Amino acid sequence: MHDLRPFYFSVVFWGERFRDYLTDFCLPSLLSPNNIPSLRGGRHNRFIFCTTPDDWAVLTLSPIFSLLERYIHPYFAEISLPLPGRSGCEHMGVGHKLATEMAHKDEAYGVFITPDLMISDGSVAALERHAQAGRRVVLSAALRFGEEPLFENLRAMGILCEEERLSLLGRPLTITSRAMVGVALRSFHSETRRYEWEAPYFTSFPCACWWRVPSEDGIVVHSLSWAPLLLDYSIVGRHDTRVLESWTIDADYVYRNFGDGEGIHVVTDSDEIMLVSWAPLSDRPQSLAPSRIKSLPVIGEWAKGAFLRGAITSGIFDPLKQRIFFLPVRWHARELTPSWLMTERKARRTLRRYLPDLEPRRAQKPARKAALGWLFLRVLAVCARVGMVLEDAFAYPERRRAVLRQAMRGDCEAVKHVSRWFRVAWRRIRGMPIG
């Protein structure tokens, strides 16, 4: 058992939309009985708000902020609005750098959230138990849900009321993990729907794969996308924040600073911790039209395997994320049954078929009789990575053009941005780490 140091919660946001997400949903869920109010006192816990002066002024006037102050000390870390041509994700790194440096300096436990997030009741109590047990990192799978169906389903279940704003009422929002899973499974964003392995529209860049459990209200998830819910900064010597200069904390920041050794806990059961993060369905929607190639019986499976291998070896995902991708995560709204083991075995067989040399403790070259197929899969994976880079090049054309125009005018930051994009693209194609 370990003596606990302060918990430093932090969130980065700006603008009315994300401020309302934070005050109407995120903070109320964090203020449910077994979340922030359950933390043991006397440790000078903080809640760091990385935001603009205008947003901070409005935030402090809300009744939900007054409720928060009863349980934890709020702290204002000032950031500006993003510069033209800089994406929101890139600008979030500014706030993350401030918050992580503060947690590192004080050797606190960092708890990192986003404004568009809700967490199940009991999640913070679970984080405190893990800290007490000496865990240095706690990670939870994080996928996108659709804002409209999510809130509609929450209202249908009576968890949210149409006419009420919890930020104005100053009331917490209590959602059990199983209720949250039940709502979440009916509220996928198109991006997450395309991660379903057996769907005819399986994505060309899988940040996760998931399988439905027959006759059950749940899914088995294998994820490359993780939320760092607890980071113990007392073990960090040299604090590496380079990645936060161009991206957010969900890049390879955790691996750079905490490695991939003992003390890393991955949440594999939603009963322990469950979170949902959302975006409007119109935000970067993805086509759900069936793919002709991926729908074919044998060729389609190989194509999906090539895209999976292309993604996991693209250099975007660090060794920690590659390792824990093989851990099955259970999101369930009811008690577990033997059907879960059958689905987990099916998922494991699929991953081993296309990633035989990457699974920890089992990594091996394929048998000679399968060598030709394995080599073919590697070639397809390279082609998949080329396709990913080209798709990224044509994403957000207005922003890309704006940065290019700035670079052509001699803007040093824009030139650095364009240079880095080409360098990262080349490394992705080669399957090399992009850091």
Long-range contacts (C-beta under 8 A, 24 or more apart in sequence): 1-132, 1-133, 1-134, 2-131, 2-132, 2-133, 2-134, 4-40, 4-43, 4-109, 4-128, 4-131, 4-132, 5-43, 5-106, 5-107, 5-108, 5-109, 5-234, 6-43, 6-44, 6-45, 6-46, 6-106, 6-108, 6-109, 7-39, 7-43, 7-45, 7-46, 7-72, 7-108, 7-109, 7-111, 7-127, 7-128, 7-131, 8-45, 8-46, 8-47, 8-48, 8-99, 8-102, 8-103, 8-106, 8-108, 8-109, 8-110, 8-111, 9-36, 9-45, 9-46, 9-47, 9-48, 9-72, 9-111, 9-112, 9-113, 10-47, 10-48, 10-49, 10-50, 10-95, 10-96, 10-99, 10-100, 10-103, 10-110, 10-111, 10-112, 10-113, 11-47, 11-48, 11-49, 11-50, 11-112, 11-113, 11-114, 11-115, 12-50, 12-51, 12-79, 12-92, 12-94, 12-95, 12-96, 12-99, 12-114, 12-115, 13-49, 13-50, 13-51, 13-55, 13-114, 13-115, 14-51, 14-52, 14-55, 14-79, 14-81, 14-82, 15-55, 18-115, 18-116, 19-51, 19-55, 19-58, 19-59, 19-115, 20-167, 21-115, 21-116, 22-59, 22-115, 23-59, 23-62, 23-64, 23-65, 23-166, 23-167, 24-165, 24-166, 24-167, 25-116, 25-117, 25-118, 25-166, 25-173, 26-113, 26-114, 26-115, 26-116, 26-117, 26-118, 27-64, 27-65, 27-68, 27-167, 28-64, 28-166, 28-167, 28-171, 28-172, 28-173, 29-118, 29-119, 29-120, 29-121, 29-172, 29-173, 29-174, 29-175, 30-68, 30-113, 30-119, 30-124, 31-64, 31-67, 31-68, 31-71, 31-172, 31-173, 32-121, 32-172, 32-173, 32-174, 32-175, 33-121, 33-172, 33-174, 34-121, 34-122, 34-123, 34-124, 34-125, 35-119, 35-121, 35-122, 35-123, 35-124, 35-125, 36-68, 36-71, 36-72, 36-124, 37-71, 37-172, 38-124, 38-125, 38-128, 39-71, 39-72, 39-124, 39-128, 40-128, 44-73, 45-72, 45-73, 46-72, 46-73, 46-74, 46-75, 46-108, 47-72, 47-73, 47-74, 47-75, 48-75, 48-77, 48-98, 48-99, 48-102, 49-74, 49-75, 49-76, 49-77, 50-77, 50-78, 50-79, 50-94, 50-95, 50-96, 50-98, 50-99, 51-76, 51-77, 51-78, 51-79, 51-95, 52-78, 52-79, 52-80, 52-81, 53-78, 62-167, 62-168, 62-170, 63-167, 63-168, 63-169, 63-170, 64-166, 64-167, 64-168, 64-169, 64-170, 64-171, 66-170, 67-170, 67-171, 67-172, 75-102, 77-102, 83-413, 84-402, 85-399, 85-402, 85-403, 85-406, 85-414, 85-417, 87-396, 87-399, 89-247, 89-248, 90-246, 90-247, 90-248, 92-248, 92-249, 93-243, 93-244, 93-245, 93-246, 93-247, 93-248, 93-249, 94-244, 96-244, 96-248, 96-249, 96-253, 97-241, 97-244, 97-245, 100-233, 100-239, 100-241, 100-244, 100-249, 100-253, 101-239, 101-241, 103-231, 103-233, 104-233, 104-236, 104-239, 106-233, 107-233, 107-234, 108-233, 109-230, 109-231, 109-232, 109-233, 110-228, 110-230, 110-231, 110-233, 111-229, 111-230, 111-231, 112-227, 112-228, 112-229, 112-231, 112-249, 113-227, 113-229, 114-277, 116-147, 116-277, 116-278, 116-279, 117-275, 117-276, 117-277, 118-173, 118-175, 118-180, 118-275, 118-276, 119-273, 119-274, 119-275, 120-175, 120-176, 120-177, 120-179, 120-180, 120-270, 120-273, 120-274, 120-275, 121-174, 121-175, 121-176, 121-177, 122-176, 122-177, 122-273, 123-177, 123-229, 123-272, 123-273, 123-274, 123-275, 126-272, 126-273, 127-229, 127-230, 127-273, 130-230, 130-265, 131-230, 131-232, 134-263, 135-230, 135-232, 135-263, 135-264, 135-265, 136-231, 136-232, 136-235, 136-258, 136-263, 136-264, 137-228, 137-230, 137-231, 137-232, 137-254, 137-258, 137-263, 137-264, 137-265, 138-228, 138-229, 138-230, 138-265, 138-267, 138-273, 139-226, 139-227, 139-228, 139-229, 139-254, 139-264, 139-265, 139-266, 139-267, 139-324, 140-226, 140-227, 140-229, 140-267, 140-273, 140-274, 140-275, 141-208, 141-221, 141-223, 141-225, 141-226, 141-227, 141-267, 141-329, 142-223, 142-225, 142-226, 142-227, 142-250, 142-275, 142-277, 143-188, 143-189, 143-191, 143-192, 143-195, 143-207, 143-208, 143-221, 143-223, 143-225, 143-277, 144-188, 144-189, 144-191, 144-192, 144-277, 144-278, 144-279, 145-184, 145-187, 145-188, 145-189, 145-192, 145-276, 145-277, 145-278, 145-279, 146-187, 146-188, 146-189, 146-190, 146-278, 146-279, 146-280, 146-281, 147-278, 147-279, 147-280, 147-281, 148-280, 148-281, 149-186, 149-187, 149-188, 149-281, 150-183, 150-184, 150-187, 150-276, 150-278, 152-187, 153-183, 153-186, 153-187, 154-183, 157-182, 157-183, 159-183, 177-270, 177-271, 177-272, 177-273, 177-274, 178-270, 178-271, 178-332, 178-333, 178-334, 179-333, 180-270, 180-274, 180-275, 180-276, 181-217, 181-218, 181-270, 181-274, 181-331, 181-332, 181-333, 182-217, 182-333, 183-276, 184-274, 184-276, 184-331, 185-217, 185-218, 185-219, 185-331, 185-333, 187-276, 187-278, 189-278, 189-279, 189-281, 189-283, 190-281, 190-285, 190-286, 190-287, 190-288, 191-284, 191-286, 193-286, 193-288, 194-286, 194-288, 197-304, 197-347, 197-350, 200-290, 200-291, 200-294, 200-295, 201-287, 201-288, 201-289, 201-290, 201-291, 201-294, 202-291, 202-294, 202-304, 202-307, 203-286, 203-307, 204-307, 204-384, 204-387, 204-388, 204-391, 205-307, 205-310, 205-311, 205-388, 205-391, 206-307, 206-308, 206-311, 207-311, 209-308, 209-347, 209-350, 209-351, 211-343, 211-346, 211-347, 212-343, 213-332, 213-339, 213-340, 213-343, 214-339, 214-342, 214-343, 215-339, 216-332, 216-334, 216-337, 216-339, 216-340, 217-332, 217-333, 217-334, 218-330, 218-331, 218-332, 218-333, 218-334, 218-340, 219-331, 220-328, 220-329, 220-330, 220-340, 220-343, 220-344, 220-347, 221-328, 221-329, 221-330, 221-331, 222-325, 222-326, 222-327, 222-328, 222-329, 222-347, 222-351, 223-324, 223-325, 223-329, 224-311, 224-312, 224-317, 224-321, 224-322, 224-325, 225-250, 226-250, 226-254, 226-266, 226-321, 226-324, 227-275, 227-277, 228-253, 228-254, 229-267, 229-273, 229-275, 231-257, 231-258, 232-263, 235-263, 242-435, 243-435, 246-417, 246-420, 251-435, 252-318, 252-320, 252-321, 252-433, 252-435, 254-320, 255-318, 255-319, 255-320, 255-321, 256-318, 256-435, 259-320, 260-319, 260-320, 260-323, 264-320, 264-324, 266-324, 266-327, 266-329, 267-329, 268-327, 268-328, 268-329, 268-330, 269-329, 269-330, 269-332, 270-329, 270-330, 270-331, 270-332, 271-332, 274-331, 302-376, 302-377, 302-380, 303-380, 305-353, 305-354, 305-377, 305-380, 306-354, 306-377, 306-380, 306-381, 306-383, 306-384, 307-381, 307-384, 308-351, 308-354, 308-355, 309-354, 309-355, 309-377, 309-378, 309-380, 309-381, 309-384, 310-380, 310-381, 310-382, 310-383, 310-384, 310-385, 310-387, 310-388, 311-384, 311-388, 312-355, 312-358, 313-358, 313-381, 313-385, 313-431, 314-385, 314-388, 314-428, 314-431, 315-427, 315-428, 315-430, 315-431, 315-432, 315-433, 315-434, 316-428, 316-434, 318-433, 318-435, 322-358, 323-360, 325-351, 326-351, 326-359, 326-360, 381-431, 382-429, 382-431, 385-428, 385-429, 385-431, 386-429, 388-428, 389-425, 389-428, 389-429, 392-425, 393-425
